[in-house]
Amino acid sequence: MTDTPTPSPLIELKNLSFGYGSRLILDGVTLTIPRGKVTALMGASGGGKTTVLRLIGGQHRAQKGELLLHGAVDPLTGQPALTQNVGQLNAKDLYAARRRMGMLFQFGALFTDLSVFDNVAFPLREHSDLSEALVRDIVLMKLNAVGLRGARDLMPSEISGGMARRVALARSIALDPELVMYDEPFAGLDPISLGTAARLIRQLNDAMGLTSIIVSHDLEETFRIADKVIVLANGKIAAQGTPESVRNSTDPLVHQFVNALPEGPVRFHYPGSTVAQDFGFDKAAS
């Protein structure tokens, strides 16, 4: 009896490094994003979480290593029929790759002069030749999936922050992407809206067969819906695995992060010259 082939991930980072100028953000990072699962990227601010999303979307290109986007999987071998290195794609192929992705930006980023309906319809009108009748049906289905079909004629200024985030979620899935990336989807939400958003992310991922990546600082809700958690710190992976295994990590930095401790490897003060040097006390003493 032969073993069932292990399915390939949708995204792979292989020994990837990236920085802004002389400041290295990711230093030889290797990780995988499994298909059909919810993966959370977590860690202290400035750890490179949003940078990973930008690299996947091709906004940035790695200075070293590879970022691989895999295509459909052969059912016999469990391996992808096509693999693309996002950092080496030309403009035409990059735009095609991006059509496989949806993005929910922090705070929604809705077009303020477009109605709820037109915000969700925007990617369909820009990237397809569908008739207006079909666009209407798709938009109403996506809005219904997030519970806002009745709000289709409202403007962004007429809806709450939690509703705006759900409209943005409907827009991100308008083109039926394989991958949806969420940049701080819970920021600024009240507990009810936060719980609703988290439940929607999980339900849509499972119902639509999506692969989801969440950048978030909200431990409890993120751990509740994630299948895999990756903690980035100091340009490296500090921990990865199931939410439970990460929560129980003995790594000092991960322990500080998941327990919200003020003291630990992550310092309050940004590295720099001493107070004495800045205020000239050392010179006065000499």
Secondary structure, DSSP 8 states (H G I E B T S, - for coil): ---------SEEEEEEEEEETTEEEEEEEEEEE-TTSEEEEE-STTSSHHHHHHHHTTSS--SEEEEEEE--B-TTT-SBS-EEEGGG--HHHHHHHHTTEEEE-TT----TTS-HHHHHHHHHHHH----HHHHHHHHHHHHHHTT-GGGTT--GGGS-HHHHHHHHHHHHTTT--SEEEEESTTTT--HHHHHHHHHHHHHHHHHHT-EEEEE-S-HHHHHHH-SEEEEEETTEEEEEE-HHHHHT---HHHHHHHTT-SSSSS-SS-S-S-HHHHHTHHHHH-
